[in-house]
Amino acid sequence: MAPTPPTDADLNVMIRARLAVLGIDLDQLPPGTAADPLTGAPGRDSVLASLRSFLRGTVTALAAYQLPAAGAADPEAKKALSQQRVPILYPANSTEWRKA
């Protein structure tokens, strides 16, 4: 039986819990999708929608990534392939970080 994808409500609970662990309270944002005209803070619903989209797209793609592996007959090739870079969201930032 294939796993069922999480609903929006499931993802909202997970997002809020994860952010709460980091000390971020989404209830401090204005309700709805419109940004606050005074502060420019995004609406709570638009933030949740953006984070749900991120979880359904980017995280799933990164989690599904598998390093290529050589056949069992060539252990040296396996060792070399295991040193490949993993995909990251912002490779330019990582490249600059490694130069420092």
DRENTORKOL-3810 file (N, C-alpha, C; in nm, 4 decimals):
REM DRENTORKOL-3810
@n.u->0.0844; n.v->-0.1173; n.w->0.0000; ca.u->0.0000; ca.v->0.0000; ca.w->0.0000; c.u->0.0892; c.v->0.1240; c.w->0.0000
@n.u->0.0642; n.v->0.2119; n.w->-0.0934; ca.u->0.1438; ca.v->0.3344; ca.w->-0.1058; c.u->0.1055; c.v->0.4330; c.w->0.0042
@n.u->0.2027; n.v->0.5055; n.w->0.0551; ca.u->0.1699; ca.v->0.6045; ca.w->0.1583; c.u->0.0873; c.v->0.7183; c.w->0.0986
@n.u->-0.0034; n.v->0.7694; n.w->0.1777; ca.u->-0.0851; ca.v->0.8816; ca.w->0.1315; c.u->-0.0113; c.v->1.0119; c.w->0.1616
@n.u->-0.0123; n.v->1.1046; n.w->0.0675; ca.u->0.0558; ca.v->1.2317; ca.w->0.0921; c.u->-0.0155; c.v->1.3092; c.w->0.2024
@n.u->0.0582; n.v->1.3890; n.w->0.2777; ca.u->-0.0045; ca.v->1.4650; ca.w->0.3861; c.u->-0.0981; c.v->1.5726; c.w->0.3320
@n.u->-0.2010; n.v->1.6001; n.w->0.4086; ca.u->-0.2945; ca.v->1.7065; ca.w->0.3724; c.u->-0.2348; c.v->1.8413; c.w->0.4101
@n.u->-0.3013; n.v->1.9484; n.w->0.3666; ca.u->-0.2568; ca.v->2.0829; ca.w->0.4048; c.u->-0.2580; c.v->2.0989; c.w->0.5564
@n.u->-0.3607; n.v->2.0443; n.w->0.6203; ca.u->-0.3703; ca.v->2.0548; ca.w->0.7660; c.u->-0.2544; c.v->1.9802; c.w->0.8340
@n.u->-0.2213; n.v->1.8628; n.w->0.7824; ca.u->-0.1083; ca.v->1.7874; ca.w->0.8378; c.u->0.0213; c.v->1.8667; c.w->0.8254
@n.u->0.0426; n.v->1.9233; n.w->0.7079; ca.u->0.1644; ca.v->2.0009; ca.w->0.6861; c.u->0.1673; c.v->2.1269; c.w->0.7727
@n.u->0.0505; n.v->2.1903; n.w->0.7908; ca.u->0.0458; ca.v->2.3096; ca.w->0.8758; c.u->0.0879; c.v->2.2765; c.w->1.0187
@n.u->0.0414; n.v->2.1633; n.w->1.0695; ca.u->0.0780; ca.v->2.1219; ca.w->1.2056; c.u->0.2281; c.v->2.0964; c.w->1.2130
@n.u->0.2829; n.v->2.0265; n.w->1.1132; ca.u->0.4257; ca.v->1.9977; ca.w->1.1135; c.u->0.5084; c.v->2.1260; c.w->1.1024
@n.u->0.4674; n.v->2.2170; n.w->1.0152; ca.u->0.5389; ca.v->2.3436; ca.w->0.9967; c.u->0.5369; c.v->2.4251; c.w->1.1248
@n.u->0.4197; n.v->2.4377; n.w->1.1852; ca.u->0.4088; ca.v->2.5162; ca.w->1.3086; c.u->0.4928; c.v->2.4546; c.w->1.4211
@n.u->0.4925; n.v->2.3218; n.w->1.4307; ca.u->0.5716; ca.v->2.2553; ca.w->1.5348; c.u->0.7207; c.v->2.2759; c.w->1.5109
@n.u->0.7624; n.v->2.2615; n.w->1.3870; ca.u->0.9048; ca.v->2.2783; ca.w->1.3540; c.u->0.9500; c.v->2.4217; c.w->1.3812
@n.u->0.8668; n.v->2.5188; n.w->1.3430; ca.u->0.9017; ca.v->2.6587; ca.w->1.3677; c.u->0.8981; c.v->2.6916; c.w->1.5167
@n.u->0.8059; n.v->2.6298; n.w->1.5900; ca.u->0.7978; ca.v->2.6542; ca.w->1.7343; c.u->0.9249; c.v->2.6069; c.w->1.8042
@n.u->0.9818; n.v->2.4961; n.w->1.7581; ca.u->1.1070; ca.v->2.4470; ca.w->1.8141; c.u->1.2178; c.v->2.5502; c.w->1.7942
@n.u->1.2108; n.v->2.6232; n.w->1.6838; ca.u->1.3101; ca.v->2.7263; ca.w->1.6541; c.u->1.2780; c.v->2.8599; c.w->1.7200
@n.u->1.1627; n.v->2.8676; n.w->1.7867; ca.u->1.1236; ca.v->2.9911; ca.w->1.8537; c.u->1.0481; c.v->3.0879; c.w->1.7644
@n.u->0.9927; n.v->3.0394; n.w->1.6555; ca.u->0.9184; ca.v->3.1247; ca.w->1.5623; c.u->0.7698; c.v->3.0980; c.w->1.5788
@n.u->0.6935; n.v->3.2049; n.w->1.6034; ca.u->0.5489; ca.v->3.1947; ca.w->1.6224; c.u->0.4796; c.v->3.2595; c.w->1.5035
@n.u->0.4166; n.v->3.1791; n.w->1.4195; ca.u->0.3477; ca.v->3.2324; ca.w->1.3022; c.u->0.2274; c.v->3.3178; c.w->1.3398
@n.u->0.1780; n.v->3.3043; n.w->1.4616; ca.u->0.0632; ca.v->3.3853; ca.w->1.5029; c.u->0.1001; c.v->3.5325; c.w->1.5188
@n.u->0.2285; n.v->3.5653; n.w->1.5140; ca.u->0.2719; ca.v->3.7046; ca.w->1.5189; c.u->0.2524; c.v->3.7747; c.w->1.3845
@n.u->0.2322; n.v->3.6963; n.w->1.2792; ca.u->0.2093; ca.v->3.7530; ca.w->1.1463; c.u->0.0638; c.v->3.7935; c.w->1.1318
@n.u->0.0356; n.v->3.8881; n.w->1.0434; ca.u->-0.1041; ca.v->3.9262; ca.w->1.0216; c.u->-0.1814; c.v->3.8106; c.w->0.9583
@n.u->-0.3083; n.v->3.7946; n.w->0.9937; ca.u->-0.3876; ca.v->3.6861; ca.w->0.9352; c.u->-0.4129; c.v->3.7102; c.w->0.7865
@n.u->-0.4425; n.v->3.6039; n.w->0.7162; ca.u->-0.4768; ca.v->3.6152; ca.w->0.5743; c.u->-0.3554; c.v->3.6057; c.w->0.4840
@n.u->-0.3759; n.v->3.6484; n.w->0.3593; ca.u->-0.2688; ca.v->3.6400; ca.w->0.2604; c.u->-0.2058; c.v->3.7744; c.w->0.2295
@n.u->-0.2702; n.v->3.8822; n.w->0.2707; ca.u->-0.2176; ca.v->4.0155; ca.w->0.2393; c.u->-0.1066; c.v->4.0544; c.w->0.3364
@n.u->-0.0067; n.v->4.1222; n.w->0.2828; ca.u->0.1035; ca.v->4.1700; ca.w->0.3677; c.u->0.0559; c.v->4.2883; c.w->0.4517
@n.u->0.1158; n.v->4.3043; n.w->0.5680; ca.u->0.0849; ca.v->4.4169; ca.w->0.6556; c.u->0.1370; c.v->4.5449; c.w->0.5897
@n.u->0.0511; n.v->4.6466; n.w->0.5703; ca.u->0.0962; ca.v->4.7674; ca.w->0.5019; c.u->0.2003; c.v->4.8481; c.w->0.5809
@n.u->0.2006; n.v->4.8346; n.w->0.7123; ca.u->0.2953; ca.v->4.9119; ca.w->0.7928; c.u->0.4324; c.v->4.8454; c.w->0.8014
@n.u->0.4342; n.v->4.7168; n.w->0.8245; ca.u->0.5615; ca.v->4.6472; ca.w->0.8457; c.u->0.6092; c.v->4.5707; c.w->0.7231
@n.u->0.5186; n.v->4.5384; n.w->0.6316; ca.u->0.5551; ca.v->4.4589; ca.w->0.5157; c.u->0.5609; c.v->4.3105; c.w->0.5451
@n.u->0.5241; n.v->4.2706; n.w->0.6682; ca.u->0.5248; ca.v->4.1285; ca.w->0.7043; c.u->0.4220; c.v->4.0541; c.w->0.6200
@n.u->0.4586; n.v->3.9380; n.w->0.5676; ca.u->0.3636; ca.v->3.8619; ca.w->0.4864; c.u->0.2499; c.v->3.8072; c.w->0.5706
@n.u->0.1379; n.v->3.7803; n.w->0.5063; ca.u->0.0252; ca.v->3.7210; ca.w->0.5763; c.u->0.0549; c.v->3.5774; c.w->0.6163
@n.u->-0.0051; n.v->3.5357; n.w->0.7272; ca.u->0.0163; ca.v->3.4012; ca.w->0.7823; c.u->-0.0193; c.v->3.2925; c.w->0.6816
@n.u->-0.1326; n.v->3.3088; n.w->0.6131; ca.u->-0.1766; ca.v->3.2063; ca.w->0.5183; c.u->-0.0819; c.v->3.1954; c.w->0.3994
@n.u->-0.0279; n.v->3.3086; n.w->0.3533; ca.u->0.0647; ca.v->3.3018; ca.w->0.2406; c.u->0.1970; c.v->3.2379; c.w->0.2824
@n.u->0.2406; n.v->3.2602; n.w->0.4062; ca.u->0.3632; ca.v->3.1970; ca.w->0.4553; c.u->0.3434; c.v->3.0458; c.w->0.4639
@n.u->0.2311; n.v->3.0035; n.w->0.5198; ca.u->0.2039; ca.v->2.8599; ca.w->0.5297; c.u->0.1936; c.v->2.7957; c.w->0.3916
@n.u->0.1288; n.v->2.8644; n.w->0.2973; ca.u->0.1169; ca.v->2.8100; ca.w->0.1617; c.u->0.2540; c.v->2.7967; c.w->0.0970
@n.u->0.3396; n.v->2.8949; n.w->0.1163; ca.u->0.4742; ca.v->2.8893; ca.w->0.0601; c.u->0.5554; c.v->2.7751; c.w->0.1209
@n.u->0.5463; n.v->2.7585; n.w->0.2524; ca.u->0.6208; ca.v->2.6510; ca.w->0.3192; c.u->0.5666; c.v->2.5134; c.w->0.2808
@n.u->0.4353; n.v->2.5011; n.w->0.2633; ca.u->0.3784; ca.v->2.3730; ca.w->0.2167; c.u->0.4300; c.v->2.3401; c.w->0.0772
@n.u->0.4335; n.v->2.4397; n.w->-0.0094; ca.u->0.4834; ca.v->2.4199; ca.w->-0.1451; c.u->0.6299; c.v->2.3766; c.w->-0.1425
@n.u->0.7098; n.v->2.4391; n.w->-0.0565; ca.u->0.8504; ca.v->2.4032; ca.w->-0.0421; c.u->0.8647; c.v->2.2579; c.w->0.0027
@n.u->0.7864; n.v->2.2183; n.w->0.1025; ca.u->0.7956; ca.v->2.0813; ca.w->0.1532; c.u->0.7533; c.v->1.9791; c.w->0.0487
@n.u->0.6507; n.v->2.0101; n.w->-0.0262; ca.u->0.6018; ca.v->1.9141; ca.w->-0.1259; c.u->0.6937; c.v->1.9045; c.w->-0.2469
@n.u->0.7673; n.v->2.0086; n.w->-0.2751; ca.u->0.8518; ca.v->2.0085; ca.w->-0.3940; c.u->0.9975; c.v->1.9828; c.w->-0.3643
@n.u->1.0627; n.v->2.0798; n.w->-0.3079; ca.u->1.2080; ca.v->2.0748; ca.w->-0.2902; c.u->1.2516; c.v->1.9648; c.w->-0.1951
@n.u->1.1893; n.v->1.9547; n.w->-0.0808; ca.u->1.2310; ca.v->1.8545; ca.w->0.0180; c.u->1.2117; c.v->1.7142; c.w->-0.0366
@n.u->1.1039; n.v->1.6922; n.w->-0.1067; ca.u->1.0774; ca.v->1.5604; ca.w->-0.1648; c.u->1.1834; c.v->1.5258; c.w->-0.2687
@n.u->1.2188; n.v->1.6223; n.w->-0.3519; ca.u->1.3204; ca.v->1.5968; ca.w->-0.4554; c.u->1.4564; c.v->1.5686; c.w->-0.3924
@n.u->1.4939; n.v->1.6445; n.w->-0.2905; ca.u->1.6224; ca.v->1.6219; ca.w->-0.2250; c.u->1.6246; c.v->1.4885; c.w->-0.1501
@n.u->1.5133; n.v->1.4529; n.w->-0.0881; ca.u->1.5068; ca.v->1.3272; ca.w->-0.0140; c.u->1.5147; c.v->1.2067; c.w->-0.1071
@n.u->1.4672; n.v->1.2215; n.w->-0.2294; ca.u->1.4678; ca.v->1.1103; ca.w->-0.3245; c.u->1.6020; c.v->1.0926; c.w->-0.3938
@n.u->1.6939; n.v->1.1869; n.w->-0.3761; ca.u->1.8223; ca.v->1.1797; ca.w->-0.4449; c.u->1.9041; c.v->1.0604; c.w->-0.3951
@n.u->1.9573; n.v->0.9853; n.w->-0.4876; ca.u->2.0426; ca.v->0.8710; ca.w->-0.4557; c.u->2.1762; c.v->0.8904; c.w->-0.5256
@n.u->2.2841; n.v->0.8742; n.w->-0.4520; ca.u->2.4144; ca.v->0.8798; ca.w->-0.5150; c.u->2.4296; c.v->0.7624; c.w->-0.6100
@n.u->2.4898; n.v->0.7843; n.w->-0.7258; ca.u->2.5116; ca.v->0.6717; ca.w->-0.8148; c.u->2.6142; c.v->0.5766; c.w->-0.7545
@n.u->2.5945; n.v->0.4512; n.w->-0.7733; ca.u->2.6873; ca.v->0.3523; ca.w->-0.7190; c.u->2.7346; c.v->0.2607; c.w->-0.8305
@n.u->2.8615; n.v->0.2289; n.w->-0.8270; ca.u->2.9177; ca.v->0.1371; ca.w->-0.9268; c.u->2.8780; c.v->-0.0061; c.w->-0.8914
@n.u->2.9064; n.v->-0.0968; n.w->-0.9810; ca.u->2.8773; ca.v->-0.2367; ca.w->-0.9546; c.u->2.9606; c.v->-0.2881; c.w->-0.8380
@n.u->2.9167; n.v->-0.3952; n.w->-0.7782; ca.u->2.9850; ca.v->-0.4511; ca.w->-0.6609; c.u->3.1257; c.v->-0.5002; c.w->-0.6929
@n.u->3.1570; n.v->-0.5193; n.w->-0.8196; ca.u->3.2883; ca.v->-0.5722; ca.w->-0.8567; c.u->3.3994; c.v->-0.4667; c.w->-0.8508
@n.u->3.3644; n.v->-0.3400; n.w->-0.8414; ca.u->3.4654; ca.v->-0.2347; ca.w->-0.8466; c.u->3.4598; c.v->-0.1466; c.w->-0.7215
@n.u->3.5244; n.v->-0.1857; n.w->-0.6110; ca.u->3.5180; ca.v->-0.1075; ca.w->-0.4874; c.u->3.5839; c.v->0.0292; c.w->-0.4984
@n.u->3.6852; n.v->0.0454; n.w->-0.5840; ca.u->3.7495; ca.v->0.1762; ca.w->-0.6001; c.u->3.6550; c.v->0.2761; c.w->-0.6657
@n.u->3.5782; n.v->0.2288; n.w->-0.7633; ca.u->3.4803; ca.v->0.3165; ca.w->-0.8289; c.u->3.3722; c.v->0.3561; c.w->-0.7306
@n.u->3.3307; n.v->0.2647; n.w->-0.6427; ca.u->3.2310; ca.v->0.2971; ca.w->-0.5407; c.u->3.2820; c.v->0.4075; c.w->-0.4491
@n.u->3.4084; n.v->0.3962; n.w->-0.4098; ca.u->3.4669; ca.v->0.4955; ca.w->-0.3208; c.u->3.4678; c.v->0.6334; c.w->-0.3873
@n.u->3.5042; n.v->0.6380; n.w->-0.5151; ca.u->3.5088; ca.v->0.7651; ca.w->-0.5873; c.u->3.3689; c.v->0.8237; c.w->-0.6034
@n.u->3.2728; n.v->0.7385; n.w->-0.6356; ca.u->3.1363; ca.v->0.7872; ca.w->-0.6546; c.u->3.0758; c.v->0.8364; c.w->-0.5233
@n.u->3.1171; n.v->0.7826; n.w->-0.4111; ca.u->3.0603; ca.v->0.8250; ca.w->-0.2835; c.u->3.1055; c.v->0.9650; c.w->-0.2452
@n.u->3.2061; n.v->1.0194; n.w->-0.3142; ca.u->3.2556; ca.v->1.1527; ca.w->-0.2839; c.u->3.1901; c.v->1.2613; c.w->-0.3692
@n.u->3.0891; n.v->1.2260; n.w->-0.4465; ca.u->3.0217; ca.v->1.3250; ca.w->-0.5296; c.u->2.9446; c.v->1.4232; c.w->-0.4436
@n.u->2.9276; n.v->1.5433; n.w->-0.4950; ca.u->2.8513; ca.v->1.6454; ca.w->-0.4237; c.u->2.7027; c.v->1.6125; c.w->-0.4288
@n.u->2.6344; n.v->1.6415; n.w->-0.3201; ca.u->2.4894; ca.v->1.6245; ca.w->-0.3180; c.u->2.4252; c.v->1.7509; c.w->-0.3728
@n.u->2.3040; n.v->1.7425; n.w->-0.4260; ca.u->2.2393; ca.v->1.8631; ca.w->-0.4775; c.u->2.2029; c.v->1.9568; c.w->-0.3629
@n.u->2.2235; n.v->2.0848; n.w->-0.3825; ca.u->2.1871; ca.v->2.1831; ca.w->-0.2815; c.u->2.1077; c.v->2.2948; c.w->-0.3475
@n.u->2.0323; n.v->2.3685; n.w->-0.2668; ca.u->1.9457; ca.v->2.4721; ca.w->-0.3210; c.u->2.0235; c.v->2.5878; c.w->-0.3818
@n.u->2.1267; n.v->2.6329; n.w->-0.3139; ca.u->2.1990; ca.v->2.7514; ca.w->-0.3581; c.u->2.3475; c.v->2.7178; c.w->-0.3740
@n.u->2.3863; n.v->2.6580; n.w->-0.4873; ca.u->2.5251; ca.v->2.6159; ca.w->-0.5023; c.u->2.6232; c.v->2.7326; c.w->-0.5005
@n.u->2.5837; n.v->2.8505; n.w->-0.5456; ca.u->2.6757; ca.v->2.9640; ca.w->-0.5464; c.u->2.7182; c.v->2.9999; c.w->-0.4041
@n.u->2.6253; n.v->2.9963; n.w->-0.3106; ca.u->2.6592; ca.v->3.0264; ca.w->-0.1716; c.u->2.7558; c.v->2.9240; c.w->-0.1160
@n.u->2.7343; n.v->2.7989; n.w->-0.1473; ca.u->2.8216; ca.v->2.6938; ca.w->-0.0986; c.u->2.9611; c.v->2.7065; c.w->-0.1590
@n.u->2.9667; n.v->2.7440; n.w->-0.2851; ca.u->3.0957; ca.v->2.7600; ca.w->-0.3505; c.u->3.1757; c.v->2.8721; c.w->-0.2851
@n.u->3.1118; n.v->2.9830; n.w->-0.2577; ca.u->3.1805; ca.v->3.0950; ca.w->-0.1926; c.u->3.2231; c.v->3.0575; c.w->-0.0518
@n.u->3.1418; n.v->2.9821; n.w->0.0186; ca.u->3.1747; ca.v->2.9416; ca.w->0.1555; c.u->3.3006; c.v->2.8558; c.w->0.1580
@n.u->3.3128; n.v->2.7663; n.w->0.0581; ca.u->3.4293; ca.v->2.6783; ca.w->0.0547; c.u->3.5572; c.v->2.7510; c.w->0.0156
@n.u->3.5463; n.v->2.8663; n.w->-0.0481; ca.u->3.6656; ca.v->2.9445; ca.w->-0.0858; c.u->3.7275; c.v->3.0122; c.w->0.0356
@n.u->3.6466; n.v->3.0415; n.w->0.1355; ca.u->3.6958; ca.v->3.1168; ca.w->0.2533; c.u->3.7913; c.v->3.0366; c.w->0.3379
END
